[in-house]
Amino acid sequence: MRKRSITLMSVVIALVLCCILIGCGEKAKSSVKTGIIGAMDEEVDTLKQELENVKVTDIGWMEFYEGNLDGEEVVIVKCGIGKVNAGACAQVLITSFGVDRIINTGVAGSLDASIDIGDFVVSIDAVQHDFDLTAIGNQKGELDGIGSVSLPADETMMANAVSAIRECAPEVNVFEGRVCTGDQFISSDEQKRNITSEFGGLCCEMEGGAIAQICYQNNVPFVIIRAISDKADGSATVDYPTFEKEAAARCASIVHYMVTNK
């Protein structure tokens, strides 16, 4: 009888250990490493300061800050302005750092007069409004080898971003829509009208579409989050240094919330 009890206890212990090991395996499997890209120092500096267990790696012109935000793995980097910088940065994050998803944060100009300065746009999809192979029969913006004009953001990340903005910046509005990217600083009403007539879209900037393309080609989910710095109709202006400081603080809070509330 005693031998039988010992055998039964051994089985129970073995089952408990298996459950613990399986549970640990599931936890490790569910961990997510997030790449966070901003074009300028102001867009990533606050987040860098919040990192723990920091390791900095220089690759090319970029410094990649690996660490933890409340225990979650992240890699934060300033890519520089423009599509080439942004695309190269996204590929390094994927290839060299093995990120599972990418958040691109920063500022943008409005293409919709209903969006106020300080409001946020979360990407449904992204286009490159300056990519033009119409001379060989493609649509304006249709990407070579992809066969599509727009590239969709990840729906779960979109919903997470919207929730984060409403939680961290309830005083502003959040809009979901298309982000238009090009290697041009868009400032005139004529430029904005041309973009919206061809692509629609809620905002224009210089990095998100390239990051979207690299993520799409590598099957890595992404989302673009933009704080709006000017109205499409030119009816309002902003003291940019003040706006930049406020936008950077909001963006940092939003991304932090997203990383820790997946």
Helices and strands as residue ranges (DSSP letters): H 2-30, E 34-38, G 41-43, H 45-49, E 52-59, E 62-69, E 72-78, H 83-97, E 101-110, E 120-128, G 134-136, E 151-152, H 155-168, E 174-181, H 189-199, E 203-205, H 208-218, E 222-230, H 240-260
